[in-house]
Amino acid sequence: TGSVTANAGSDVSICEGETTTLTACGGSNFSWSTGATTSSITVSPTSTQTYTVTVSDSNGNSDTDDVNVTVNSVIANAGSDVTIDEGDSVTLSASGGDSYLWNTGATTSSITISPTSSQNYTVTASSNGCDDTDTVRVNVNASTGSVTANAGQDVSICSGESVTLTASGGATYLW
């Protein structure tokens, strides 16, 4: 009689949505916890999983080994769309990763921008070797020129007298 030593391979880390191939050795017959009976299986877990393989030989000797597949996930969040007036600046803040890369070239989680027209800003968040992207829209209200309201000079009157106040600087007025 002999002995069988199952080896399911080294633990593996993948990004969410990826596949990996697990290969066992140590015998001539294989039975995985997935039901597969081949030495190699391809898996695409959506969360961290442990896979077990039982390896046997023609003499009935068998052994079992486990392999862990860690699924890393990163979800980029560039924040909500924002509207600003032309000439204003806004700070965009990203979350969801350990490092960031904006389409502006910035590598910080937050960026302050002053766009002159409406546009999209995209950030790629990275963590554990995995990447995800998200986009935020910055809408810019175009300037229609400046308006300076003027309600006139301060006036002193006696009780019971009346005065006419005249505003200037705009096309319409609301007192």
C-alpha positions, 0 to 999 in steps of 0.5 A, spaced: 500 500 500 502 507 499 499 513 501 496 519 498 498 526 500 492 531 497 495 538 495 489 543 493 495 548 491 496 555 494 491 560 497 489 565 491 486 572 491 482 575 485 478 581 484 471 581 484 468 578 477 475 574 475 476 567 475 482 563 477 484 556 476 485 551 482 490 545 480 490 539 485 495 534 485 498 528 489 493 522 486 490 519 480 483 521 482 480 528 484 473 530 487 472 537 488 467 540 493 464 543 487 462 536 484 468 536 479 472 530 478 478 533 474 485 535 477 484 542 475 477 547 476 476 554 474 472 558 479 469 565 479 466 566 486 462 572 488 465 572 495 471 569 499 470 561 498 474 555 501 474 549 496 476 542 498 479 536 494 479 529 496 485 526 492 485 518 491 489 513 488 487 506 485 489 502 492 483 506 495 488 511 499 485 518 499 487 525 503 483 531 503 486 539 502 483 546 502 484 552 498 482 559 499 480 563 494 479 571 497 475 575 493 477 583 493 472 588 491 473 595 490 467 600 489 469 607 487 464 613 489 466 619 485 460 623 489 453 626 487 453 630 481 453 638 482 451 644 479 456 651 480 456 658 477 461 659 472 467 662 476 466 658 482 470 652 484 468 645 487 471 640 491 470 633 489 471 627 494 472 620 492 471 614 496 472 606 496 479 605 495 486 606 498 489 610 492 485 614 487 487 617 480 482 622 477 482 623 469 485 630 471 491 626 473 490 628 480 492 622 485 488 624 491 481 622 494 479 630 493 480 635 488 478 642 487 476 644 480 474 650 477 471 648 470 468 653 465 463 649 462 459 643 464 463 636 464 464 629 467 470 627 472 472 620 472 476 617 478 479 610 478 479 607 485 484 601 487 485 597 493 488 590 493 490 590 486 483 591 484 480 597 480 473 600 479 471 607 476 466 612 477 464 618 474 461 625 477 458 630 472 459 638 474 454 642 471 456 650 470 451 655 470 454 660 465 454 667 467 449 672 464 454 678 466 454 681 473 448 685 476 450 690 482 443 692 486 443 699 489 437 701 493 440 708 493 442 712 499 440 712 506 435 717 507 432 720 514 425 723 514 420 725 520 415 721 522 409 722 517 413 724 511 414 720 505 420 718 501 421 715 494 426 710 494 429 708 487 433 702 486 438 701 480 442 695 477 438 690 474 432 689 469 427 687 474 426 688 482 423 685 488 423 689 494 
